[in-house]
Amino acid sequence: MLVTAAHLRVRGETGANTAMLVLAIGTAGVVLLAIIAVSAALDYGWKQRRGGRVESPAS
């Protein structure tokens, strides 16, 4: 996402399509938010299923 944002600065030299660069940044941002949301939901579900208890490793 950051590389594509940096590419916006040199798009005139590379001949890149501005709309495609913006679409790529937006898509990457949406995917990042989706990954964060799914991982937070999985973490919440995991903690609910285990009753919030933390087990220490067996010695």
Buried (B, 14 or more C-beta within 10 A) or exposed (E): EEEBEEBEEEEEEEEBEEEEBEEBBEEBEEEEEEEEEEEEEEEEEEEEEEEEEEEEEEE
